[in-house]
Amino acid sequence: AVDYIHFIMEWANAILDDKRIFVEEVDEKFLPELERDIVKPICERILHVYAILFHYHTQNPVHSYDRFYVECAFDRFIYISLYWGLIDFNGETAKYLQEQIDIPRKSYLQAHARDTYI
């Protein structure tokens, strides 16, 4: 699992660092296929990483400090994914993480029902 997580993070980082894909200049053109072809697959793989982390944490108790940061990062990841539609929440990995996803999803839906920001 550690090797897989390392591979995914290196793979995603290489894509995010590619200046041909993620432009840095304001006047450079944004790629319309970026969301579908690049960002969504990255988010799906990151969701797999979270599944591994949550599975590992349930089997191996860790310091509550570490778990707090993993859960906070996960919540923000889910908020962004909901807002931009970056993850298939009916997919196999999302179903595995349903309990963890439900907490930020409810908060997100409540905030948007009131037209407020998270």
N, C-alpha and C positions, 0 to 999 in steps of 0.2 A: 504494500500500500504506500509506503514512504517513497519508493521509486516512482510509482505512478503519479503521486502528488507532485513530486519534483519535476517529472516530465511534463505534466500539464502546465505547471506554473512557468517553466522555461519556454514551452511552446507558446503560451498566451503572451508572455513578455516579449518574445521575439516579434510577434505580430503587432503588439501595441507600440513597439519601438520602431517599426517600419515607417519611415517618413513618407513613403509612396502611398501608404494606406491611410494613416492618421496624420493628416497635414497639420502643420503648426502655424503656418501663415494665414492671416485672416483672409487674404485675397485669393488663396488657393481653393480649387474646386473640391467640394465634398463628394465622395463616391456614393451614388444612390444605392448601389448593391451592398454597401458596407454593412447595413443592419442585417440583412437576410443572409448574406454569404460569409460574413466575418464575425460580427458581434454575437449573433444568436448561437453559433457553434461554440464560441468561447464561453458564453454564459452557461450553456448546457454542460460543458466540461467542468466548469467551476462548481456547478451544482453537484456533480459527481464527487468532487473533492470535499464539499461540505458533507455529503452522505457518508464518506469514509471517516471524516473527522467526528461526526456525531456518533457513528457506529463504534469507533475506537473509544470515545469518551464514555459510552455506556458500559463498555467492557473493562476499561482501565480508569479508575478514578484519577482525576487530575486536580491540580490546585484550582479552587473556585475562581481565582483571579484569571487564569487562562481561559476557563470556560466562559466567563463573562465576556471577554473580548471576542471570542469566536462567535458567541451568540449575538453580540452587538453588530459585528461585521455581517453576519448572516442576515439579520433583520434589515440592514441597509441594502444589502444585495437583493433581497426579496422586494423591498419597496421600489427600487430602481427597475427591477425586472417586471413588476406589475405595471408601473407607470409607462414603460416603453414597450411592453409586450415581448420581452426577450426570452422567455422560457415557456415551454409547453407544460403547464401545470397539470395536465392529464397524463403526462409521460410516466414511465416506470420509476425514474429516480424521484420525481416530485411526489409520487404516491408513497414511496418509502419514507420521505421526509414530511409527510402530511401534517403530523403533529407539530413539528417545528415551524412549518410554513403557515399554519393556521393563525398563530399568534400575530405575526406582522401583517398578514393578510387582513385580519379583522380590523386592526388598527388603521391600515391603509383605506379600507372600504368605509369605515366610520368617518375618517377625515375627509374623504372625497364626498361623502353624503352631505357633510356640512359645508362643503366648498372651502375647506381650510387646508393649510399646508402641514405636512408632517415635519 
